[in-house]
Amino acid sequence: MNGDIPVRMLITGATVIDTEPRPLVLRGADVLVEGGVIAAVGGALRAEGAEVLDAAGGILLPGFVDTHRHVWQSVLRSVAADATLGGYLDLVLGRLAPAFRAEDVHAANLWGALEALDAGVTTLYDWSHIQLTPAHTDAALDALREAGIRAVFGYAPASPADGARREDEVRRVASLAGGSGLLTPALAAWGPVYGSAAAAEADWRLARELGLPISLHATGVGAVERLHAAGLLGPDVMFVHGNGFSDEAVRLLAASGGTASVAPVVEAQMGHGYPESGRFRDAGVPVGLGVDTVTDAPGDMFTVMRAAFAVERLRGGSPSAADMLRMATLGGAEALGMADRIGSLRPGRQADLVILRTGSPAMAPVHDPIGAVVTAAGPGDVDTVIVGGRVVKRGGRLLHAGLPRALDLVSRSAARLARAAGLTVAG
């Protein structure tokens, strides 16, 4: 993490986009941050003694919220570009994951978190299923802290087999994850889709005893219905993907207060089925967007928003660019149960902010700021990123002091893992 949080910071000159209750452009507004929290948004704000950040010509908005990413796979970038889901499971989980040492997890989680910050993602859900040993878990957590990102750490056993469950480790993670103030512990459950129904019931009991939110992968018919029959649905459950859910499943999910995370790029490329962001939104299910894995997809939310936008239009829906931007910010915060802390510019929210440059050939001229963010912007347009009032990127450059070291670590790990799996690495 880099530097202290300024006591007061006044951001001036930007075109401001708030997202609550839905995206709205606030022209001529300043943003005042005090103690890492948004204190005020309005015209001609005064803040004596504040550090002034001149954002003239930029677009300021809440940081992106990625609701589902396997951060440890950043070291495996594009290794499964052509893979279907089955091919991905065989290569990444079957051949590569067992070769990970704790130091590989640290390198991957640090690099993956920095990648997210560089692209304006200030909060991510790390669905971490590389818990080969407690040291692997500690390495993942330490790397997230070192990067300075806001993260939900979803602990999952390394395998869906019942014998891989470690309740003692879940309890340990629940006690450790909040140490930096930016980490929130959660339980990433294999069952009842990939794991057994008995394991799922045990996981749900444990998570609720510890007050941990629950996330699970689910596609097709049956998962929601089985959890409903077992009395396990609830507002603390986030379903990842949801492709092919029945109308009854969507209704049950909405009625339970549960949430959804959709990863449209990976779902389309790996053959999960049509991404369901529109169906969930129309049913009143809080829905966020996710990158999922960079083994076959970019690690930025601009690409994810555009994929969701295009697929919903292809299916005959009528979403707006504002709908997509909301999913990538406040919608994601709602899906994670964190809308009281992040996702908008309401006073009292954490100062997780992104400022985009508008002078690039890809962005200029800007007629509609919301439309430009969703349909034109990319990671290269991210000028400034702020997490909890701390500036982690400025002038288009990450400020993390250990960036060269992080690149060296992840490069070494990537080469070793590729050799272990018998893969050919270019360069």
N, C-alpha and C positions, 0 to 999 in steps of 0.2 A: 504494500500500500504506500501511497505517495503523499507525504506532507500532511499538515494539519488542516482541519476544517476551518475556513475563515469564520470569524464570529459573525460578520455580516457581509453579504455580497449582494450587489445590485447589478442586475443584467439589463442593459438598455439597448435600444435600437433595433431589436429583432421584430419580425412578424411572428406573433405568438399564436400557437394553436393549443387550446385546451380541449379536453376529451370528455368532460362530464357536464351534462348527461350524455352528450354526443359531440363529436368534433366540431369546433367553432373557431373561426379566425378572429383574433382580438388584435386589431391594428393599433399601433401606437401605445402598446402596453409595455410596462416594465415588470420585472419579476424580482422581488426582494426575498432573499434567503437569510435566515437567522438561525445559527446553531445547527445547520444541516437540514432545516425544515423550511418549507415555503411559508413565508410570513404574509405576503401580499402580492397581488397581481393587479396592475392598474396603470393609468396614465400619469406621467410626470411624478413618479414616486420620489420621495426624498428620504435619504438614509445617511445621516451624518456619521462620518467615520467608516462607512462601508467600503469594501474593496469593489471597485467598479469594473465590470466586465463588459466591454463594448462589443455588441453582437450586431452592429449595423449591417444591413443587407442579408442577414441570416434568417432562418426559420427556426424558432424555438418550440419544442414540444416535449411532453413527458417521454422518458426513456422507454424503449421497447421492452416488452415482457415476453420472453420465450418460455412457453409452458411445458415444453418437453424436449430434452436434449440429453444424449448419452455423451457427456463431456469427455470421458476417457477415450473416446474413439477419435478425438482430434488428431492423434498420432497416426491414424489410419486413413487420412484424407484421400478420397477418390479411389480407394482400393477395391471398391465394389460398384463401380460406376454402371456396369451393365447387369448387375445382379437382380434377380427377383428376390422375394422375401426368403424363399428356401435357400437360394444361393448365398444370400447374406448371412443367414443363420449358420450355414455350414462353414463358411470362410471365417467370419468375424468371431462368432461365439464358439464354433467348434474347433477351429485351428489356431486362431490368433490369440484369443482371450487367455487360454491356459498358459501362454508364454509370458504374460505380463508379470514383471516384478513390481514391487512397491514403488521403486524409483521411476518406472515407466508410467505408472499411474500419476505420480506427482508431475512429471514432465507434461503428460497429456492434459491433465486437468488445468494446470497453469496456462498452457498454451491455448487450450480451448476457451478458457475464461477470458484471456486477453483478446482472443479473436472476437468473442462476443462483444466485449467493451468497445473494441475498435469499430465495430459496425453499429454502435448505438444501442446495444442490448444492455440494459442496466440491471435487469433481473432475469435469472433463468432457473428453471427446474432441472436439476441434475438427476436424471433417472439412472442411478449408479448400480450396475450389476456386475462389478468387477471385484467383489469382496472375497478374494481368494484367501486372505488372512486379515486379521485386525490391522496389520501394518499397511495393507493396501487401502483400507478405509481411512486410516490416519493420513496417508499420503494424499488422498483425494481431498479431504477436508483442509489440510494445511495449504494445498495449492489454491483452493478457492479463497481462503483468507489472504494469501499472499497477493493474489491478483487484485483484490479490492472490489470484487463484484458482489452484488446482492444475490443470494442464491438460496433456493430450497434444495436441501440435500435429501434425495429420496433413496433411502437405504434398501437395497435388494440383495438377497443371497446371490452368490455367483451362479447358482443352478436352481431350476425349479423343483428338483428332487426334494422330497420331504426331509431327507437327511441333511440337507444343506442349511436348513433353517437354524438360526442362532439367536434365540430370544435375548440372551445376555448381551450380544452385540447391538441389537436394536436398542436395548435399554442404555447401553454405553453411549451410542450415538445421540440418543435423545438428550443425554446429559451434557454432551460435548459441543453439539453443533451450534449452540447459540453464543459461543464464546466471544466472537468478534462484533456482535451486534448486527451483522449483515447476513448471518446464516440462520436458516430455519430448518429444523429436522422434520422429516416425513418418512412414511413407509411406502416403498415401491413394491407392490405385491405381484407375485407370479400368478397366483390362483385367482379365480377358478378356471382361467382359460388355459394357461400353460402349466400350472400346478394343480394339485388336487383340491377338491372341495374342502376336505378336512383341514388342509394347510391354510386355505383361505379363511375359514372360520376362525382358526387360531390367530392368524395375522390380524384380522379385524378386531378381535377381542383385545389383543395386545396393543394395537394402535390406539384404540379408544381408551384403554386404561391409561396410556401415556399422553393422550391428547394430541396424537400425531395425525395429520391428514393422510389420506390413502390415495394412491394412484395405481392404475392397472392398465395393461394393454388389452383391448378387446375388439374383435371384429366379428361380423356374421351374427347369427341368431343364437340366443341362449344365455349369454353371460349376464345380462341385466335381469332377465327373468329368473335365473337361478339365485342371484343375490337378493332379489325381491322376495322370493319364496323363503329364503333363509333369514329374512329380516335384517339384511346387512346394508341395504341402500341408505343413503343419507347425504346431507350437505357437505360432509367431509370426504366424499368419494369423487375423484376425478377420473373419468374414462378417457383413455388415450386412443385415438383413431375413431372407432365407432362405425367404420365402413360397413354398410349392409345391415345396420340395426333395423329391426322391424318397427313398424309404427307404434306397436304396443310398448316396445322397449324404450323408444324415445319418450312416449307418454309417461312411463314409469319413472324414467330418469328425471324428467322435468318435475313430476309430482314430488319426488324425494328431495328436491333441492340440490341434487348432484350437478356436477359440472363436466365439461368436455374440453379436451385438447385435440386439435386437428393439425396434422402435418401434411399439407397437400402435396408438396413436392415429392417426398418419399413415398407417400401412399400411391400417387399416380405412377411413379417410376417403378416401384417394386410390385405393383399389381394388387394392392390391398382392395381396390375398388374406388368408386367415386368418393372424394372427400365430402364430408357431411356437414360442413360448417353452416350452410344455409338451412338445412333441416333442423339442426340444433337451435340456431338462432330463432327461427320461426316458431319453434315450440316453447321458447322461453327459457332454454337451457343456457346458462352462462358459458360462453365458449371463447377460448383463446387459441392462438396459433403457436406452432412449434417447428423448429428445424428438424428435430429427431436425430439424424446422424449425418456427419459430413463424409461418411464413406461413399455417399453417392449424391450429395446435395450441398449447395453453398450454405455457409453458416450465418447468413444475414436474414433479417426479417423483411427486407424489401422484396427479395425473391419470393418469400413465402406469401406475403400479401398479394403479390401479382398472380401467383398460382391460384390462390383461393378465389380471387376476383374473376379470373378467366374461367375456372371450372364452374363456379356458380352461374355465370352468364351462359355457359355452354349448356347447363342443365335447365335453362329456361327461367332462372331466377332473375331478380332485378336489384341486386345489391348495389350500393353506391361506394365510391372511394372512401367516403366517411365511415361506412360500415366496416371496411377492411382496416382502416386506421384504428378504429375503436377496438376491434378484436386484438390488434397487435399491441395495445396499450392497456386501457381500462378493462377491456374484456378479458385479457390475460390476467390482470390483477384480480378480477372477480372469480375467474376459474380457480385461482390459487388461494382464494379466501383472504386476499390481501388488499382489497380495494379501499380499505380505510387507511392504508399506508402509502400506496403507490398507484401509478396509472393515470393520474390527472394532476392538474395544477391548483387544486383547491388548497387554500391556506390550511396548514396543519399536516399536509402530506409531506413525505420525505422528498428532499430536493434531488430527485433522480431526473436529470434533464439532458436533452440532446439539442445541439445547435447545428443545423445543416447550412453549408455554403450554397448559394444560389447562382454563382457566377460561372459554373462549369458549362461546357457545351451540352452536357446532358440535361442540365436544369434550366438554363436561361433561354428565353424570358419566362418568368413565373406569372401566369395569369390566375391560376387557382392554387393557392398554397397546399391545400389538402390533396388535390389531385396530383400536384407535383411530387409530394412525398410518396404517394402510393404508386404512381405510374412512371415516374422519371428518376427519382433519387436512387443512389446506390451507396455502398460503404465508402467510396471515395469522396462522397459529398459530406461525410460526417466530420465536422470541424472540431466540435467540443463535446465532451461527455462528462457529466457530473453525477456522482453517486453519493447520496447522503450529504450533499454540500461540498464534497471533495472533488476537485477537478482531476480527472484521470486521463483526459485527452484534451489537447489544446493545439490550435493551429494545424489540425490534421495529423498530429503526432501523439502516440501514446506516451505518457510521462512515466511509465513504470521503469524504475531504475535498472531492473534486472532483465530487460527485454533481450539483449544479445545473449545472455546466459540462457534464458528460456528457449530461444531458438536453437542454441547448441544442444541443450538437453533433449528437446523433442526430436531433433534431427538424428542424434545418436540412437535414441530409443526406436525411432522408425526403422533405421537401418538394421538394428539387431532383431527386431520383431519380424521384419520381412525375411531375414535369413532363417530365422527359426521356423517360419511357415513355408519356406521354399519358394518365396516370391522373388520376382525380378524387379529391382528398383532402378529407375533412371537417375542419371546424374551422379 
